[in-house]
Amino acid sequence: MAKKRPQTKGKQQSQVKDGARTGGAENYPVVGAREPCPCGSGRRYKACHGRAAAHAVTELVQRPFEGLPGECDWIALRELVPAATVELTLKGGLPDGIPSVSLATVLPMAWPALRRDDGSVLLGLQNDTASGDISRDLADTLQRALEAEPGTPVKGRRAPADGPRLQDLIDPEGRFEPVVHAGFEFWVPDAENATPEVTASLERANDAAIPTVKLTGVDAAYWCETPDKNHLRWVMPHPEEQLLDALARLHAAGTSSLGEGTRLVGSFRAHGLTVPVWDLPTGVSAADVEKPAAEFAERLATALSSQTPLTADERRARGGLTNRQVTLS
């Protein structure tokens, strides 16, 4: 499995975002590594302020979304899903003048956050962050968005080391129900009056996004369609070693597929959790895998509860799965 962000058509996420990310030294906007640095030095970004941004990383927090409602879906929206929104519930309720706060996978011009004209707040999830704690960086952006003037985008920055994390701001009892969109039209409530820059960004984002559907019968499983084959990517909350053992048991028994022509091809790690991936024939839709996925979840639960040592065949199956595992974050 190739190590790349899978939510765009053959492009890294950073290539889709139009050079408007922010971060690094002096809050210069982040652009492509080979593009001229926005500071005007004439050097490429990677050799100028991009170098400082690349090294401005604190100790990595392995599970930045742990403790939040819907941790698996947070990871899916960060790594897998091109266009989705989720309404967030804040501790203590919404401040005056803010009708809603929503998480969005990507915002126009790759803004980290946006306070809309009506006072509502959108927080972008897939932006690069300046530290090793995504949760703290996003919380800092969210706090500044809550205080921004209506109609104002919020720039990224390195969050203060003693600042709050998302876990301090979001109600742990709140619901987390992603809404997956076919495109990014949710950016533009009034498309006729959108600026040319936002319209162009919308067109590019829609062109790059691959069709994605969230399954309804199991948690945090997302079907996607690509030109060569379709896939199911399923973020699972189980401890990695236990999950790999269980997958190996099913794989060795010939029960790890989701039906004829489908195949468990491996997994990747993302933000501390494991994401198994299945290849699906081109004609297999999200609806087609709803029932097989639910049946697989039952088989997996049984395999997870097993305490017996792996057999030789199961160990070989586990080795094969492990060899195809990559780490995204």
C-alpha positions as CSV (number, residue, x, y, z in Angstrom):
1,M,0.0,0.0,0.0
2,A,1.4,3.4,-1.0
3,K,2.0,5.9,1.8
4,K,-0.2,8.8,0.8
5,R,-3.3,10.7,1.8
6,P,-6.0,8.6,0.0
7,Q,-8.8,11.2,-0.2
8,T,-7.8,12.8,-3.5
9,K,-7.4,11.5,-7.0
10,G,-3.7,10.6,-6.9
11,K,-2.6,13.8,-5.2
12,Q,-1.2,14.5,-1.8
13,Q,-3.5,16.5,0.4
14,S,-1.0,19.3,0.4
15,Q,-1.2,19.6,-3.4
16,V,-4.9,20.1,-3.3
17,K,-4.8,22.9,-0.9
18,D,-4.1,26.0,-2.8
19,G,-1.0,27.3,-1.0
20,A,-3.0,29.1,1.6
21,R,-2.1,27.1,4.6
22,T,-0.4,29.0,7.4
23,G,2.1,28.2,10.0
24,G,5.8,28.2,10.7
25,A,8.0,31.2,11.5
26,E,6.4,34.6,11.6
27,N,3.1,33.1,10.4
28,Y,4.1,33.2,6.7
29,P,1.6,31.3,4.6
30,V,2.7,27.8,3.8
31,V,3.0,27.1,0.1
32,G,4.3,24.2,-2.0
33,A,7.9,23.2,-1.0
34,R,9.2,24.2,-4.5
35,E,7.3,27.4,-4.8
36,P,8.8,30.9,-4.0
37,C,8.7,31.7,-0.3
38,P,6.0,34.3,0.4
39,C,8.4,36.4,2.4
40,G,9.9,37.7,-0.9
41,S,13.4,36.3,-0.4
42,G,13.4,34.7,-3.9
43,R,14.3,31.3,-2.5
44,R,12.1,28.3,-2.6
45,Y,9.8,27.9,0.4
46,K,11.5,24.7,1.6
47,A,14.9,26.4,1.8
48,C,13.5,29.5,3.5
49,H,10.6,29.8,6.0
50,G,9.5,26.2,5.2
51,R,12.7,25.0,6.9
52,A,11.7,26.6,10.2
53,A,8.1,25.4,9.8
54,A,9.3,21.8,9.2
55,H,11.4,21.8,12.4
56,A,8.7,23.6,14.6
57,V,7.3,20.3,15.9
58,T,6.8,19.4,19.5
59,E,6.8,15.8,20.8
60,L,4.2,13.9,18.8
61,V,1.0,13.0,20.5
62,Q,0.2,9.5,19.2
63,R,-3.6,9.7,19.8
64,P,-4.6,13.4,19.5
65,F,-8.3,12.6,19.3
66,E,-8.4,10.1,22.2
67,G,-11.2,11.0,24.6
68,L,-13.3,12.9,22.1
69,P,-16.7,11.6,21.0
70,G,-16.2,9.7,17.7
71,E,-12.4,9.3,17.9
72,C,-12.4,6.8,14.9
73,D,-14.5,9.2,12.8
74,W,-12.2,12.1,13.7
75,I,-9.3,10.1,12.2
76,A,-11.4,9.1,9.1
77,L,-12.2,12.8,8.5
78,R,-8.6,13.8,9.0
79,E,-7.1,11.1,6.7
80,L,-9.8,9.5,4.4
81,V,-12.8,11.7,3.7
82,P,-12.6,14.6,1.2
83,A,-15.8,16.4,2.0
84,A,-17.6,16.2,5.3
85,T,-19.0,18.3,8.1
86,V,-19.9,17.6,11.8
87,E,-21.7,19.9,14.1
88,L,-19.8,20.1,17.4
89,T,-21.1,20.5,20.9
90,L,-19.0,22.7,23.1
91,K,-18.7,22.5,26.9
92,G,-20.9,25.2,28.4
93,G,-22.8,25.7,25.2
94,L,-22.3,28.2,22.4
95,P,-21.1,31.7,23.0
96,D,-23.5,34.6,22.3
97,G,-23.8,35.4,18.6
98,I,-22.6,32.0,17.4
99,P,-25.4,29.9,16.1
100,S,-23.3,26.8,15.4
101,V,-19.8,25.4,15.4
102,S,-19.0,22.7,12.8
103,L,-15.9,20.7,11.9
104,A,-15.2,20.5,8.2
105,T,-12.6,18.4,6.5
106,V,-11.3,21.2,4.3
107,L,-12.2,24.9,4.0
108,P,-11.9,27.2,1.0
109,M,-8.4,28.5,0.3
110,A,-7.4,25.9,3.0
111,W,-8.3,28.3,5.8
112,P,-7.7,26.8,9.2
113,A,-11.1,28.2,10.4
114,L,-13.8,30.6,9.3
115,R,-16.3,32.8,11.1
116,R,-19.1,33.2,8.6
117,D,-21.2,36.3,8.1
118,D,-24.0,34.8,10.1
119,G,-21.6,34.2,13.0
120,S,-21.3,30.5,12.6
121,V,-17.9,28.9,12.9
122,L,-16.3,26.3,10.6
123,L,-13.1,24.5,11.8
124,G,-10.9,22.9,9.2
125,L,-9.5,19.5,10.1
126,Q,-7.1,18.5,7.3
127,N,-4.8,21.5,7.6
128,D,-1.1,21.0,8.5
129,T,-0.4,21.9,12.1
130,A,2.7,23.5,13.6
131,S,3.2,21.2,16.6
132,G,3.1,17.6,17.4
133,D,-0.3,17.9,19.1
134,I,-3.0,18.3,16.5
135,S,-5.6,18.6,19.3
136,R,-3.9,21.6,20.8
137,D,-3.4,23.3,17.5
138,L,-7.0,22.8,16.5
139,A,-8.3,24.0,19.9
140,D,-6.2,27.2,19.5
141,T,-7.7,27.8,16.0
142,L,-11.2,27.1,17.3
143,Q,-10.8,29.6,20.2
144,R,-9.6,32.3,17.9
145,A,-12.5,31.6,15.4
146,L,-15.0,32.0,18.3
147,E,-13.6,35.5,18.9
148,A,-13.1,36.5,15.3
149,E,-15.3,39.1,13.5
150,P,-18.1,37.6,11.3
151,G,-16.9,37.1,7.8
152,T,-13.3,36.5,8.8
153,P,-11.0,33.6,8.1
154,V,-8.6,32.5,10.8
155,K,-4.9,32.0,10.1
156,G,-3.0,29.1,11.5
157,R,-0.2,29.5,14.1
158,R,1.8,27.5,16.6
159,A,-0.5,27.0,19.6
160,P,0.8,28.0,23.0
161,A,2.3,25.0,24.8
162,D,0.0,25.6,27.8
163,G,-3.1,26.2,25.7
164,P,-6.3,24.0,25.8
165,R,-6.8,20.9,23.7
166,L,-10.0,19.9,21.9
167,Q,-10.8,17.6,24.8
168,D,-11.0,20.8,27.0
169,L,-13.4,22.5,24.7
170,I,-15.7,19.8,23.3
171,D,-18.4,18.2,25.3
172,P,-17.5,14.5,25.8
173,E,-21.1,13.6,25.9
174,G,-22.0,15.4,22.7
175,R,-22.9,13.5,19.5
176,F,-20.4,13.3,16.7
177,E,-22.3,12.5,13.5
178,P,-20.4,13.1,10.3
179,V,-22.3,14.2,7.2
180,V,-20.4,13.2,4.0
181,H,-20.9,15.5,1.1
182,A,-20.4,14.7,-2.6
183,G,-18.5,17.9,-3.0
184,F,-17.6,21.2,-1.3
185,E,-20.7,23.2,-2.0
186,F,-21.2,23.5,1.8
187,W,-18.4,26.1,1.6
188,V,-20.6,28.6,-0.3
189,P,-24.1,29.3,1.2
190,D,-24.5,32.0,-1.5
191,A,-22.6,30.7,-4.5
192,E,-23.6,33.6,-6.8
193,N,-21.8,36.1,-4.5
194,A,-18.7,34.0,-3.9
195,T,-15.3,35.6,-4.7
196,P,-13.5,34.3,-7.8
197,E,-10.8,32.9,-5.5
198,V,-13.3,30.8,-3.5
199,T,-15.1,29.7,-6.7
200,A,-11.8,28.6,-8.2
201,S,-10.8,26.8,-5.0
202,L,-14.2,25.1,-4.9
203,E,-13.8,23.8,-8.5
204,R,-10.3,22.5,-7.9
205,A,-11.4,20.7,-4.7
206,N,-14.4,19.1,-6.3
207,D,-12.2,17.9,-9.2
208,A,-9.7,16.3,-6.8
209,A,-12.1,14.6,-4.4
210,I,-13.0,11.0,-4.9
211,P,-16.6,9.7,-4.2
212,T,-16.8,8.6,-0.6
213,V,-19.7,7.1,1.4
214,K,-19.9,6.4,5.2
215,L,-21.4,3.0,5.9
216,T,-24.5,3.1,8.2
217,G,-24.4,-0.4,9.7
218,V,-20.9,-0.2,11.4
219,D,-18.9,2.6,12.9
220,A,-16.2,4.6,11.1
221,A,-16.2,2.6,7.8
222,Y,-15.9,4.5,4.6
223,W,-16.3,3.2,1.0
224,C,-14.6,5.1,-1.8
225,E,-14.5,4.8,-5.6
226,T,-11.3,5.1,-7.6
227,P,-10.8,4.6,-11.3
228,D,-9.2,1.1,-11.0
229,K,-11.1,-0.4,-8.0
230,N,-13.1,0.6,-5.0
231,H,-12.1,0.3,-1.4
232,L,-13.4,0.1,2.1
233,R,-11.3,1.7,4.8
234,W,-12.4,1.1,8.4
235,V,-11.0,2.9,11.4
236,M,-11.1,0.5,14.3
237,P,-10.7,1.4,18.1
238,H,-9.1,-1.9,19.2
239,P,-5.5,-2.2,20.4
240,E,-3.3,-2.8,17.4
241,E,-1.7,-6.1,18.5
242,Q,-5.0,-7.6,19.5
243,L,-6.7,-6.4,16.2
244,L,-3.9,-7.8,14.0
245,D,-4.1,-11.1,15.8
246,A,-7.9,-11.2,15.2
247,L,-7.5,-10.2,11.5
248,A,-4.9,-12.9,11.1
249,R,-7.2,-15.5,12.5
250,L,-10.0,-14.5,10.1
251,H,-7.5,-14.2,7.1
252,A,-6.1,-17.7,7.8
253,A,-9.6,-19.1,8.0
254,G,-10.6,-17.5,4.7
255,T,-13.2,-15.3,6.3
256,S,-11.6,-11.9,6.1
257,S,-13.2,-10.8,2.9
258,L,-16.4,-8.8,2.4
259,G,-17.8,-11.0,-0.3
260,E,-16.9,-12.4,-3.7
261,G,-14.0,-10.5,-5.4
262,T,-13.2,-8.5,-2.3
263,R,-9.9,-8.8,-0.4
264,L,-8.4,-7.6,2.9
265,V,-5.2,-6.1,1.5
266,G,-3.6,-4.7,4.6
267,S,-3.9,-1.8,7.0
268,F,-2.3,1.5,8.0
269,R,-1.8,3.3,11.3
270,A,-3.3,6.8,11.7
271,H,-3.2,8.9,14.9
272,G,-2.7,5.8,17.1
273,L,-5.3,3.5,15.6
274,T,-5.3,0.9,12.9
275,V,-7.3,1.1,9.7
276,P,-7.8,-2.1,7.8
277,V,-8.3,-1.7,4.0
278,W,-10.3,-3.9,1.6
279,D,-10.0,-3.9,-2.2
280,L,-13.5,-4.1,-3.9
281,P,-14.4,-4.7,-7.5
282,T,-15.3,-1.6,-9.4
283,G,-19.0,-2.5,-9.5
284,V,-19.3,-3.0,-5.7
285,S,-21.1,0.0,-4.2
286,A,-21.3,1.2,-0.6
287,A,-24.8,-0.4,-0.3
288,D,-23.4,-3.7,-1.5
289,V,-20.9,-3.9,1.4
290,E,-23.3,-2.8,4.2
291,K,-24.5,-6.3,5.1
292,P,-21.0,-8.0,4.5
293,A,-19.4,-5.4,6.8
294,A,-21.9,-6.0,9.5
295,E,-21.3,-9.8,9.3
296,F,-17.6,-9.2,9.3
297,A,-18.0,-7.1,12.5
298,E,-19.6,-10.1,14.2
299,R,-16.8,-12.4,13.1
300,L,-14.2,-9.9,14.2
301,A,-15.7,-9.6,17.7
302,T,-15.4,-13.4,18.1
303,A,-11.8,-13.4,16.9
304,L,-11.0,-10.5,19.2
305,S,-12.2,-12.5,22.2
306,S,-10.0,-15.5,21.4
307,Q,-7.2,-16.1,23.9
308,T,-5.6,-19.1,22.1
309,P,-2.1,-18.7,20.6
310,L,-1.9,-18.1,16.9
311,T,-1.4,-21.2,14.8
312,A,1.4,-21.4,12.2
313,D,-1.0,-20.4,9.4
314,E,-2.4,-17.5,11.5
315,R,1.2,-16.3,12.2
316,R,2.0,-16.4,8.5
317,A,-1.3,-14.4,7.8
318,R,-0.3,-11.9,10.5
319,G,3.1,-11.5,9.0
320,G,1.6,-10.8,5.6
321,L,-0.8,-8.2,7.0
322,T,2.0,-6.6,9.0
323,N,4.3,-6.4,6.0
324,R,1.6,-4.4,4.2
325,Q,1.1,-1.9,7.0
326,V,2.1,1.7,6.7
327,T,1.9,4.7,9.0
328,L,0.3,7.9,7.9
329,S,0.7,9.8,11.1
